[in-house]
């Protein structure tokens, strides 16, 4: 009798566990099923959110409003990620759209963790052929460098544009101690290991099969780019463009072809079309200073 009762109880509990497991799995898969719809904000945990957007050519204003609202309403310490379908270019529209979204997020909260991942219509990283179809000039090898302290939206736009021009090899040079001596609040700069990991974590979802990411510390301003014979392009801001010119002079002296300079515009904290110069750019130095002073981060430098 007791054996029969034991079997009965075991069967009931096992059946309930199966039902509860099925419900749990269905609950976990439900937001993934719905997230295939464009422009849907899906909370995936209490500390993060995913915003899926599409329509690069026609939805820039609407999407920037969604980003501003999502970042503004996100809890402190949370992250907001945008998966942006880039299937309707051209490249100028894609770049303008990316910058608009980063500027919108900066106005809402410049120190908030925010990223935009450009994807194809299959929700996969863009391939070299797809980048070319959008109008990007794609190079076999591309390089970009920076300090990348407290990885912010300006860094993210810079790194994203580097990915969009790279086909097989992307070199990201992260400034090590010898290059930090003149930086403001240099003692508060994150370690090079932390900064490199931040770069890798950000770029990971954008790296397509066949594209190698080499994130490495650099100890002088060229980061070895003056000595890579088949390097095709260097990605830079207006601030670092003179360095590209010096590198090209060194390359020519060494008998190598000059690289193509690719200019990335600043991410700013003001309304688009206003105050978009040096005085309004997003800056790690400013973020460090504001942290030390105990003030909320703002968009200016």
N, C-alpha and C positions, 0 to 999 in steps of 0.2 A: 504493500500500500504506500509506504513512504517513498519507495523508489518511483512509483507511478506519479505521485505528487511532485517529486523532484524533477522528473522529466517534463511534466506539464509546465511548471514554473520556468524552467530553463528555456522551453520553447517559446513561451510568452515573452520573456525578457529579450531573447534573441530576435524575435519578430519585431518588437518595439525598437530595438537598436537598429535593425535594418530600415525601418520606417524613418526613424530619426536621422539616420545617415543619409537616406535618400533625400529627405527634406533639406538637410544641411548642404548636400552637394548641389541640389537644384537652386538653393538660395545663393550659393557662391557663383553658380554659372549664370544666374539671371541677369546681373548687371553686365556681364561680358556679352551676353546675347544682345542686349539692348544697346550696348556701346557701339555697335556697328552703325547706328544711325548718326548722321552728322550733327555737329553743334550740340552734343549732349554732355552735360556736366555730370559725371558719375563719381560719387564719393567711394573710394576704395578702402579707406581706413580712416580713423578719427584724425590722423595727422597728415593726410594727403588727399589730393583731388586730381582727377584727369579731365581735361577738356578736349573733346575731339571736334575739330573744325575742318571745313573744306570750303572750296570756292575762293582761291587766292585772288583771282582777277576781279571778283565782284563783291567780296564780303569783307574788305579790309576794315571799314568803319564799324560794321556790326560785330566783327570778331574782336576788334580792339575794345569795344564796350563790354563784351563778355569777359575778356581777360581782366579788365579793370575791376569789374564786379566780383569776379572770382578771387582775385588777389586781395581786394579790400575786405571781403567777408571771411577769408581763410583765418583760422585761429593762429595765434602767435606760435611760432616754431613749426608750422606746417609747411608743406611744399605743394606747389601747383605745377602740373605738367600739361603742356598742350601738344597733342599730336595733330600736326597740320598736313593735310593732304595737298601735295604740290603737283597736281597733274594738269593744270591749265595755265601755267606760266604767263608771259615769258619770264626770263630770269630777273629782269628789272622789277617786275611785279612781285616775284617771290621775295627778293631782297627787301623791297619797300615794305612788304607785308610783315616780314620778320622783324624789321626795325620798328615798325609801328606797334607791334605786339609787345616788344621789349620796352619801348618807351611808355606804353600804357601800364605795364606792370610796374615800371619804375615810379611812375606818378602815384600808383596805389600803395607801393611799399618797397622802396629800393633795397632794403636789406632782406626781404622775403625770398625764400628759395623758389625760383621760377625758371622754367625752361621750355623751349619750343623744339620739338623733334619733327623736322620735315620728313615726310614719308611719301611713298607712291600710293596709287589707288588700291593696292593690295595690303596696305598698312605695313610695308617693309621698307628698309632703308633704300634710298635712291641709288640705282646703279650708275656707272659712268655713262652708259648709253642714255639713260633717262635724264641725267643731268645735262647732257649735250642736247637732247630733244627740247629741254626747257630753255636752251640758249646759253648755258654756262660754258665758258671756255675751260675745258678740262685738261689738266696736265698729269702726266704720269707720276711726278713727284712734286709735292708742295710742302712748304715750311711756314711756320708761324712761331713767334716767340713772345714771351711776356713774363711778368712776375706772377700773375694769376693768384694774388692774395685775396682771400675772402671772395671767392669766385662770384662775380656779379654779372648783371645783364649785359654790360659792355663787353666783358670777356666772352660771354656766351655767344653774342652775335659775331664776334671776331672768330671764334673757333668754328662756329657753324658755317660761316662763309668759307673758311679754309677747307672744311669737309666737302662743300659743294663744288669746289674746283679740283679736288683730288681724285685720281683714278686708282692708283696702286699703292701709293706710299705717302703718309702724312707724318711729318716731323713736327712735334711740338716741343720747343725748347723752353724750359722753366728756369727762370733766373735763380742761380745759387748765390751764396753769401758774397762773393767778390763783386757781384753786380748790384748789391743792395745798399752799398755804403752811403749813397747820397739820397736814399729814400726817406721821406718823412715818417717819423714814428717807426723807424726800422726795427727797433727791438720788439715791436708787437706783430711783426710779419710772421705768418705761419711758417712752419718748417717746410723745406722743399719737398719732403715726402708727403706731407698733408696736401700741399698744393698740387703735386703731380697726381695724387689719387683723386682729387676733385676734378681735374681735367679728364682723367680716364673715365670716371663715373658719368660725367656729363656727355662725353662723346660716344660712349659705348653703344647706345641705341641707334646711332646714326651710321655706324661703320658697316658697310655692306661686305659680303663675302668677296675676297680678293683685294680689299683695301687694308693695308697694314698700318697700324697706329704705333708710332714710336714716340713715347713721351719720356723725355730725358732731361736731367739737369744740365745747364750750360754755365760756363764760367767766364766767358767773354762775349762781347755783343754779337758776334757773327754766329755763334753756336755751331760752327763748322760749316755753315752754308756757303762760305766762299770757296770751299774745297770739294763740294759735291758736284761732279762734272755734269750730270744730267738733271740737276734740279731745275724745275720749270718755272716755279712761281714762288714769291714771298708775299704773305698777307700782312698788311700793316695798317695803322691809323695815320692820320696827319702828323701826329707826334713822333711816330717811329719811321716815317717815310725817309727822312734824311739818312737813317741807318741803312736802308735798302740801297740808296744811291752809293754809299760807301762800300757796301758789300759788292755791288756790281762793278765798281772800279777795281776792287781787289780781284774779282773773278776775271775781268778782262786782262789784268796784269799777269794772271796765272795761265792765261790762254783758254779760259772757259767762256762760254756764251753768257751774257747777262741774263738774269731772271726777269720774269714779268712781274712788275709790282702791282698788287691788287689792293686797292684802297677800301677800307671799311669805315663807314661813317660812325660817329659817336652815338651812343645811347644817352639821351638827355632826360632830365626830370621835369622839363616844362612842357607846355602844350605844343604839339607838333606845329612847326612853322614859326615858333618864337624861341629866342634864346638858345639857339642850337650851336653855339660856339664853344671855345675852350672853357669859358666860365661856368657852363652849365652841364658839362659832361659828367657822367658817373665815374667816380674815382675811388680806388682802394685806399688812397691816402686819406681822403675825406672820411671814409667809413671807419678807418682806424682811429682817426682823431675824435670822431663822434663817440666811438666806443669808450675811449679813454676819458672823455669828458662826461660820459654817462648821458649823452643826448640821443634822442631818436635819430635814425639815419634819414638824411634828405637826399635829393637827387643831384644837388650841385657838387662842384669839385672843391 
